[in-house]
Amino acid sequence: MSKFKSLLRKDIIGWSLYDFANTIYSMNIVSLYLKRYMVEDLNLEHAYYDIPLAISMLLSAIFLPALGAISDHSAKKKIFIFFFTFSCCLAVGLMPYIPETFILGVILLFIIANFSYQAGQPFYNALLYSVSSGKEARFVSGIGVSLGYVGSVIGMLFVMPFVTGSVFTIDVPFIEGSGLTGAFVPTAIIFLLFALPLFFWVKEREVINKKIVSIKEAYIEVWKSLKETRKYPGVLRFLVADYFFEDVAATVIVNIGIYCSVVLRFDDNMINLFLIISTISAVFGSFIIGKLAVNRSLKSLLRYIIYAWIVALTIFALVENQTVIWIIGSVIGIGMGGLWTTTRPMLAEMVPKDELGKFFGIFALSGRIAAVAGPLIWTSIFFLVGRNSTLGAYISDSLKLSEEQSVVLPYKVAILTLAFVMIIGLIILRKVPETDGKDNGK
């Protein structure tokens, strides 16, 4: 009991609440409302969302490793986090005020918002070892991920009245739904509010080699670190494997809302309920996996999580039974939470603690390059086998598909492609060494 109480310290709660806060943005903007607004309300192609998302991720891939290196020499990580959090919230809050005819304005704000959201991550991840250490950090990581998914559910429920005027079928007084764009301002506000405890309650650990680092020096340091990953066995292989895992996770996050709407034909209430149930599964999954990780192999846990991903995605694409779909949605939720619960401490245990910011910046580089590739792969599949493409028309004619089946074909092909990408990552993971949960002081 005393050990459990020690995990309820204000600094751990403050750190974990940032996961709670930023996942509100990820769920409401990235997964649920912005792409549907562009595709369903404005009748734009998927590329109008996917390409700006890829651009924001490419910018993240370029700048985040250097920012991570800078953070290793600075005890001001919270300043960076606040700047990027505020920038993200401001950009999201401005979106509904952009006229529909000026879609470029929305696109630019989305690029700013998503880059800012991503840019805060290496600084936040590096703070994990300011509030915990050793194997305790594995569990604290799980707490953060769990609270993140709680934030997804609460954030989703909070903005529903601003979208539809009700929470499921219960009308909310004094609030009129204003459509999909009604989610933007409330999301920005609650993201910022729940991020505040981190800035007040978390005290940054002492920096061993404190100095001011220029951007040029940071890039030199990152390049040197990439070449020296051989000093830390398995790090480079782990980052490559994680690239494939992050590719799938990022693509699922972006497209789950539109998939539920078009393929599963869920209305707004059904989509929200589906995501809530999946997210609650992720909450419990993250917490349980975080607890298991204290005394078990992170690599083994991660391997089983990826097995679950592969099976779930395959069934999701091929099976149309509604009961099975709802179950698989929960499995994917657990897999999402488990992925981030295990990979964050696994990397941290493979590298020196005084270089965490730099390696989390490289970790972010892997994830963000993956997030560039994922949306582009998704868009390319629609270009190749969409109902308006030559190949898509040929397949539809050859298989005698109905109009409805032709519409959902590229979605199903895209999901099966993601399962294959997970298999590639799993093969690469096989030769990554085990970690022991000890603080690496090298």
Secondary structure, DSSP 8 states (H G I E B T S, - for coil): -HHHHHTT-HHHHHHHHHHHHHHHHIIIIIIIIHHHIIIIIS---THHHHHHHHHHHHHHHHHHHHHHHHHHT-S-HHHHHHHHHHHHHHHHHHGGGS-TT-HHHHHHHHHHHHHHHHHTHHHHHHTHHHH--TTHHHHHHHHHHHHHHHHHHHHHHHHHHHHHSEETTEE-TT-----GGGGHHHHHHHHHHHHHHHHHH------TT-----HHHHHHHHHHHHHGGGGSTTHHHHHHHHHHHHHHHHHHHHHHHHHHHHTS---HHHHHHHHHHHHHHHHHHHHHHHHHHTTS-HHHHHHHHHHHHHHHHHHHHH---HHHHHHHHHHHHHHHHHHHHHHHHHHHTTS-GGGHHHHHHHHHHHHHHHHHHHHHHHHHHHHHHSTTSHHHHHHHHHHT--HHHHHHHHHHHHHHHHHHHHHHHHHHHTTS----S-----
